[in-house]
Amino acid sequence: MSKIRRAFLMATLEQYLTLLIGLVTLAALARLLTPAEIGLGVIGLGIGTIAFSLREFASPDFLIKRDHVDAEDVRTSFTVLLVLTTALSLLLYIGRGWLADFYHDASLVYFLDLVIIAAFVETLSLPTIALLRRDMAFGVLARIRTAGSIVASLTTIGLAFFGFGHMSFAFGLLAGALTTTLLAFAARPVASVFRPSVSSLREALHFGSYMGATSVLNKIYETLPQLLLGRIMTSTSVGIFNRANAVANLPDRVFLSAVFSVAFPILSEQVRQGENLRGSYLRAISYITVVYWPAHILLALLAYPAVRIVLGDNWSDASPIVAILCLASTFWFPVILTYPLLIALGQNREAFVSNCIGRIVSAIVLCSASFWGLTALALSQLITLPFQMMVSLHFVRKHVQFEWRDLLEALRPSAIVTASAMIGPVMVIAGHGFALDISPLAGFIAGVLAIAGWLAALIRTSHPFLAEVDRLRQGITPLLPWRRGGMSKATPAE
């Protein structure tokens, strides 16, 4: 368990550093670029994301799943990745002119040229990153990815400041890819990876077939509604929705990204050791919801001051979108574990089918709603996310035996803690006539009251997560200045 906690701690540290960098970037770009410029950048990055998500058909993550990995496996992974990246780059290069005409933006041609180069650079590091994840070297990964994020952020902000507009996103993407790749090879130099090999081709393609299809579905689901907005509405609408989505996803970045980073390697190790995953799954669900639910509901209540602080006064149209997206996201909690759990169990087909059902139905709903505007697009997630929740739980219960009452029992303490944590913020809002558009100071007070209510309820309900909070307290206390050995309560005279 200590190994798991250390892995989670390092992954969480990485996510928090990345989140901090992302917040700075988000706030800076919201003030340096117009919503239209941000919308154009989102469109360009979205096209590249969908195109190169197809590389997952040759995902190097099969290196994590294998019991034993040798040099031939790594070389095969790189060879297949490079061939697939080359083919995808060629197709995108040929079609970039048509895409520029489709979105009425000639600069999209040059934007996609930079995206293609960045994809090639990133491909060089992917097998090495997978090996580091397999070894649970999350400390090394944290340093590599954080450095890449810092370079990408500074490049994007700097170029935006000097008037590069939406092209600053593309240059930032390339700078981050170069940094990550160079540091990955410095951490684990494997020169032989560049020698072509197909000795493990069958295993790589078998693993990647379902993962690739799943990745494509995920990327289409995440980016297609925004790409449609860019076609049927203005790039300004794309910018507003994208920034609102970025603010609404802050709890995911804080609490769930680290979970996803370590879930697959840890679950794979537990499967290899023959452990029963029922207890691990229900405990993970309990841990996730006790922080995830309060964070999202609090952000929904404080959407207006949050948008004003993060994005500035010119983005007030994003506030109601943030509130709706946060409320819808409370249903997302089991989905984050479904895919890594099924893959760790070797149920690649089941992982793909569950994701396929949830994503395709949801994508149809989201794309249909996008024709009715931003608010309709946000409200549609109150349909799609509960649907994906039920699909995920259905497939998990086929392989991890638990009853519905077991799940409800695991969720009950989290629901009590969430309700208790919201008492303070609701009182603050009630004091302002139940208007959500409160000042940042009132929002800060509401946030402090929410944390106090959360801690009190955590103790009162004896929630299992309390043990983790206490363990964190024990780790931090010795670091406090007044608790160090050199500090004494004795007076100088004594």
C-alpha positions in Angstrom: 0.0 0.0 0.0 2.9 2.4 0.7 4.1 1.9 -2.8 0.6 2.8 -4.1 0.4 5.9 -1.9 3.9 7.0 -3.1 2.9 6.6 -6.7 -0.4 8.4 -6.1 1.5 11.2 -4.2 4.0 11.7 -7.0 1.2 11.7 -9.7 -0.8 14.1 -7.6 2.2 16.4 -7.2 2.7 16.4 -11.0 -1.0 17.2 -11.6 -1.0 20.0 -9.0 2.1 21.6 -10.6 0.5 21.1 -14.1 -2.7 22.6 -12.7 -0.9 25.6 -11.4 0.9 26.1 -14.7 -2.4 25.7 -16.5 -4.2 28.2 -14.3 -1.5 30.8 -14.9 -1.7 30.1 -18.7 -5.5 30.2 -18.7 -5.6 33.5 -16.8 -2.8 35.1 -18.9 -4.2 34.0 -22.3 -7.8 35.1 -21.3 -6.3 38.6 -20.9 -3.9 38.6 -23.9 -6.2 37.0 -26.5 -9.7 37.6 -27.6 -12.4 34.8 -27.4 -12.2 34.6 -31.2 -8.4 34.0 -31.2 -8.7 31.4 -28.5 -11.5 29.8 -30.5 -9.3 29.5 -33.6 -6.5 28.0 -31.5 -9.0 25.5 -30.0 -10.1 24.5 -33.5 -6.5 23.9 -34.7 -5.6 21.9 -31.6 -8.8 20.0 -31.8 -8.1 18.9 -35.4 -4.7 17.7 -34.4 -6.0 15.9 -31.3 -8.5 13.9 -33.3 -6.0 13.1 -36.1 -3.2 11.9 -33.9 -5.4 10.1 -31.4 -5.3 7.3 -34.0 -1.8 6.6 -32.8 -3.3 4.8 -29.9 -3.9 1.9 -32.3 -0.2 1.3 -31.7 -0.3 2.4 -28.1 2.9 1.8 -26.2 0.8 1.1 -23.1 1.0 -2.6 -24.0 4.4 -2.4 -22.5 2.8 -1.8 -19.1 0.4 -4.7 -19.4 3.1 -7.3 -20.4 4.6 -9.5 -17.6 8.1 -9.1 -19.1 9.4 -6.5 -21.4 12.5 -6.8 -23.5 14.3 -4.5 -26.0 12.4 -6.1 -29.0 9.1 -5.0 -27.4 10.2 -1.4 -27.0 11.6 -1.3 -30.6 8.4 -2.8 -32.0 6.4 -0.1 -30.1 8.5 2.7 -31.5 8.5 1.3 -35.1 4.7 0.9 -35.3 4.2 4.3 -33.7 6.5 6.0 -36.2 4.9 4.4 -39.2 1.4 5.3 -38.0 2.4 8.9 -37.2 4.0 9.3 -40.6 0.8 8.1 -42.3 -1.4 10.3 -40.2 0.9 13.3 -40.8 0.7 12.8 -44.5 -3.1 12.7 -44.5 -3.3 15.8 -42.4 -0.8 17.6 -44.5 -2.7 16.8 -47.7 -6.1 17.9 -46.1 -5.0 21.0 -44.2 -5.9 23.3 -47.1 -9.4 21.9 -47.3 -9.7 22.3 -43.5 -8.5 25.9 -43.7 -11.2 26.6 -46.3 -13.9 24.8 -44.2 -13.2 27.1 -41.2 -12.5 30.2 -43.4 -9.0 30.6 -41.8 -6.0 30.6 -44.1 -3.6 30.6 -41.1 -4.9 27.1 -40.2 -2.5 25.7 -42.8 0.6 26.9 -40.9 -1.0 26.0 -37.6 -1.4 22.4 -38.6 2.1 22.3 -40.0 3.4 23.0 -36.5 1.0 20.4 -35.0 2.4 17.8 -37.4 6.0 18.5 -36.4 5.1 18.4 -32.7 3.4 15.0 -33.2 6.6 13.6 -34.7 8.7 14.9 -31.9 6.3 13.6 -29.2 6.2 10.1 -30.8 9.9 9.7 -30.1 9.3 9.8 -26.3 6.1 7.7 -26.0 7.7 4.3 -25.5 10.1 5.7 -22.9 7.2 7.4 -21.0 5.3 4.1 -21.0 8.3 2.3 -19.5 8.6 4.9 -16.8 4.9 4.4 -16.0 5.3 0.7 -15.9 8.1 1.1 -13.4 5.9 3.5 -11.4 8.7 6.1 -11.7 6.1 8.9 -11.2 8.7 11.2 -9.6 10.7 11.2 -12.8 7.6 11.6 -14.9 6.5 14.5 -12.7 9.7 16.3 -13.4 9.7 15.6 -17.1 6.0 16.6 -17.7 6.2 19.6 -15.4 9.2 21.0 -17.3 7.4 20.4 -20.6 4.3 22.2 -19.3 6.4 25.1 -18.1 8.2 25.5 -21.4 4.9 25.2 -23.4 3.2 27.7 -21.1 6.0 30.3 -21.3 6.2 29.9 -25.0 2.5 30.3 -25.5 2.1 33.3 -23.2 5.2 35.0 -24.5 4.2 34.7 -28.2 0.6 35.8 -27.3 2.1 38.9 -25.6 4.1 39.7 -28.7 1.0 39.5 -30.9 1.2 36.0 -32.5 -2.5 35.5 -31.7 -3.8 31.9 -32.0 -0.5 30.7 -33.6 1.0 31.0 -30.1 -0.9 27.8 -29.2 0.9 25.8 -32.0 4.4 27.1 -31.1 3.7 26.3 -27.4 2.7 22.8 -28.3 5.9 22.2 -30.3 8.1 23.7 -27.5 6.5 21.5 -24.9 6.9 18.3 -27.1 10.6 19.1 -27.7 11.3 19.6 -24.0 9.4 16.4 -22.9 11.2 14.2 -25.5 14.7 15.5 -24.6 14.1 15.0 -20.9 12.6 11.5 -21.4 15.7 10.3 -23.2 17.9 12.0 -20.6 16.1 10.1 -17.9 16.1 6.7 -19.6 18.4 6.7 -22.7 17.5 3.8 -24.9 19.4 4.2 -28.2 18.3 0.9 -29.5 14.7 2.0 -29.6 15.4 3.6 -33.0 16.2 0.3 -34.6 13.2 -1.1 -36.5 11.5 -4.2 -35.3 8.2 -6.0 -35.6 8.8 -9.0 -33.4 6.0 -8.0 -31.0 3.7 -6.6 -33.7 0.8 -9.0 -33.0 0.8 -8.2 -29.2 1.1 -4.5 -29.8 -1.7 -4.4 -32.4 -4.0 -6.7 -30.3 -3.7 -4.4 -27.3 -3.9 -1.2 -29.4 -6.9 -2.2 -31.5 -9.4 -1.6 -28.7 -7.3 1.2 -27.0 -7.0 3.0 -30.3 -10.7 2.9 -31.0 -11.4 4.0 -27.5 -9.0 6.9 -27.8 -10.5 8.1 -31.0 -14.0 8.0 -29.5 -12.8 9.9 -26.5 -11.1 12.6 -28.6 -14.0 12.9 -31.0 -16.4 13.2 -28.0 -14.3 15.9 -26.4 -13.6 18.0 -29.5 -16.3 17.5 -32.1 -18.9 19.7 -30.4 -16.5 22.5 -30.3 -15.4 21.9 -33.9 -19.1 22.0 -34.9 -19.5 25.3 -33.0 -16.7 26.7 -35.0 -18.5 25.9 -38.2 -22.1 26.7 -37.4 -21.4 29.6 -35.0 -18.5 32.0 -34.5 -15.0 31.2 -33.2 -15.9 33.5 -30.2 -18.5 30.9 -29.2 -15.9 28.2 -29.4 -13.6 30.3 -27.2 -16.2 30.9 -24.6 -17.3 27.3 -24.4 -13.7 26.1 -24.2 -12.7 28.5 -21.4 -15.9 27.6 -19.5 -15.1 23.9 -19.9 -11.5 24.6 -18.7 -12.8 26.3 -15.5 -15.4 23.6 -14.9 -12.7 20.9 -15.3 -10.5 22.3 -12.5 -11.8 19.7 -10.0 -11.1 16.9 -12.5 -7.6 18.3 -12.9 -7.1 18.5 -9.1 -8.6 15.2 -8.0 -9.1 12.8 -11.0 -6.1 13.3 -13.3 -3.8 11.8 -10.7 -6.2 8.9 -10.2 -6.2 8.1 -13.9 -2.4 8.4 -14.2 -1.7 5.7 -11.6 -4.9 3.6 -11.9 -3.8 1.4 -14.8 -0.3 0.5 -13.6 -1.5 -0.1 -10.0 -4.5 -2.2 -11.0 -2.3 -4.2 -13.5 0.1 -5.0 -10.7 -2.8 -6.1 -8.4 -4.2 -8.3 -11.1 -0.7 -9.9 -11.6 -0.6 -10.6 -7.9 -4.0 -12.1 -7.9 -5.6 -9.6 -5.6 -9.4 -9.2 -5.3 -10.3 -5.8 -6.8 -13.8 -5.4 -5.2 -12.5 -3.7 -2.1 -10.0 -1.6 -4.0 -12.7 -0.4 -6.4 -15.3 0.5 -3.8 -12.7 2.2 -1.6 -11.5 4.2 -4.6 -15.0 5.3 -5.4 -15.5 6.4 -1.8 -12.3 8.4 -1.9 -13.1 10.0 -5.2 -16.6 11.2 -4.4 -15.8 12.6 -1.0 -13.6 15.3 -2.6 -15.0 15.3 -6.2 -18.6 16.0 -5.3 -18.0 18.9 -2.9 -15.5 20.5 -5.3 -17.8 20.4 -8.3 -20.9 21.6 -6.4 -19.0 24.4 -4.7 -17.6 25.5 -8.1 -21.1 25.5 -9.5 -22.2 27.8 -6.7 -19.2 30.0 -7.1 -19.1 30.0 -10.9 -19.4 33.8 -11.3 -16.6 34.8 -8.9 -14.4 31.9 -10.2 -14.7 33.0 -13.8 -14.1 36.7 -12.8 -10.9 35.6 -11.0 -9.5 33.1 -13.5 -10.6 34.6 -16.8 -11.3 38.3 -16.1 -14.3 40.5 -16.4 -14.7 40.1 -20.1 -15.8 36.4 -19.8 -19.0 36.8 -17.9 -20.9 34.8 -20.6 -18.9 31.7 -19.5 -20.2 31.8 -15.9 -23.6 30.1 -16.4 -22.0 27.5 -18.7 -19.5 26.7 -15.9 -22.3 26.2 -13.3 -24.2 23.8 -15.6 -21.1 21.8 -16.5 -20.1 21.4 -12.9 -23.4 20.1 -11.8 -23.4 17.6 -14.7 -19.9 16.4 -13.8 -21.0 15.1 -10.5 -22.1 12.0 -12.3 -18.7 11.3 -13.8 -17.1 9.7 -10.7 -17.2 6.0 -11.7 -16.3 6.6 -15.4 -12.7 7.5 -14.6 -11.9 4.1 -13.2 -13.8 1.9 -15.6 -11.4 1.9 -18.5 -8.1 1.3 -16.6 -9.9 -1.4 -14.5 -11.1 -3.4 -17.5 -7.8 -3.0 -19.3 -5.9 -4.2 -16.2 -8.2 -7.3 -16.1 -7.4 -8.0 -19.8 -11.0 -7.1 -20.8 -9.9 -4.9 -23.7 -13.0 -5.7 -25.7 -15.3 -4.9 -22.8 -13.5 -1.6 -22.2 -14.0 -0.6 -25.8 -17.6 -1.7 -25.9 -18.5 0.2 -22.7 -16.7 3.3 -23.9 -18.2 2.9 -27.4 -21.8 2.8 -26.1 -21.3 5.7 -23.7 -19.4 8.0 -26.1 -21.3 7.4 -29.3 -24.7 8.0 -27.7 -23.4 11.0 -25.9 -21.6 12.5 -28.9 -24.9 12.3 -30.9 -26.7 14.2 -28.1 -23.9 16.8 -27.7 -23.6 17.5 -31.4 -27.3 17.8 -31.8 -27.5 20.2 -28.9 -24.6 22.3 -30.4 -27.0 23.5 -33.1 -29.0 25.3 -30.4 -26.2 27.2 -28.9 -23.8 27.2 -25.9 -26.4 26.8 -23.1 -28.1 23.9 -24.9 -24.8 22.2 -25.4 -24.0 22.5 -21.6 -27.4 21.3 -20.6 -27.2 18.3 -22.8 -24.4 17.0 -20.4 -27.0 16.5 -17.7 -28.2 13.7 -20.0 -25.0 12.3 -21.4 -22.9 12.1 -18.1 -25.6 10.2 -16.1 -26.0 7.9 -19.1 -22.2 7.2 -19.2 -22.2 6.6 -15.4 -24.8 3.8 -15.7 -23.0 2.2 -18.6 -19.7 2.2 -16.7 -21.2 0.7 -13.6 -22.9 -2.0 -15.6 -19.7 -3.2 -17.2 -17.6 -3.0 -14.0 -20.2 -5.1 -12.1 -19.7 -7.9 -14.8 -16.1 -8.3 -13.6 -15.9 -6.9 -10.1 -18.6 -8.6 -8.1 -20.5 -6.1 -5.8 -24.1 -5.4 -5.2 -25.8 -2.1 -5.7 -26.3 -1.7 -2.0 -22.5 -2.1 -1.6 -22.0 0.9 -3.9 -24.7 2.9 -2.1 -23.0 2.1 1.2 -19.7 3.3 -0.1 -21.3 6.5 -1.4 -23.5 7.3 1.6 -20.7 8.9 3.8 -19.5 11.0 0.8 -23.1 12.3 0.2 -23.4 13.3 3.9 -20.0 15.1 3.8 -20.9 16.9 0.6 -24.2 18.1 2.0 -22.5 19.3 5.2 -19.8 21.1 3.2 -22.4 23.1 1.2 -24.2 24.6 4.2 -21.7 27.4 4.6 -21.7 28.5 0.9 -25.5 28.3 0.6 -25.7 30.6 3.7 -23.4 33.1 2.0 -25.4 33.0 -1.2 -28.6 33.3 0.8 -27.2 36.5 2.4 -26.9 37.9 -1.1 -30.5 37.3 -2.0 -29.7 33.9 -3.5 -27.8 35.6 -6.4 -24.9 33.5 -7.7 -23.2 36.6 -9.0 -21.4 37.4 -5.8 -18.1 39.2 -5.2 -14.7 37.3 -5.1 -14.4 38.2 -1.4 -17.8 36.6 -0.7 -16.8 33.6 -2.8 -13.6 33.3 -0.7 -15.5 33.3 2.5 -17.9 30.6 1.0 -14.9 28.5 0.1 -13.4 28.7 3.6 -16.7 27.7 5.1 -17.0 24.8 2.7 -13.6 23.5 3.7 -14.4 23.8 7.4 -17.7 22.0 6.9 -16.1 19.3 4.9 -13.5 18.6 7.6 -16.1 18.6 10.3 -18.3 16.2 8.4 -15.3 14.0 7.6 -14.6 13.6 11.2 -18.3 13.2 12.3 -19.0 10.5 9.7 -15.6 8.7 10.3 -15.2 8.6 6.5 -12.5 6.2 5.3 -10.7 9.1 3.6 -10.1 10.6 7.1 -7.2 8.2 7.5 -5.5 9.7 4.4 -6.0 13.2 5.7 -4.5 12.2 9.0 -1.6 10.6 7.2 -1.0 13.8 5.2 -1.2 15.8 8.4 1.5 13.6 10.0 3.7 14.0 7.0 3.3 17.8 6.9 3.5 18.6 10.7 7.3 17.9 11.1 8.0 20.3 8.2 6.3 23.2 10.0 8.7 25.8 11.5 7.3 25.6 15.0 7.5 21.8 15.1 11.1 21.4 14.0 13.6 20.1 16.5 15.6 23.3 16.6 12.6 25.3 17.9 12.1 25.3 21.7 9.4 26.7 23.9 12.0 27.6 26.5 12.8 31.2 27.1 16.3 32.6 26.5 16.8 32.9 30.3 16.1 29.3 30.7 
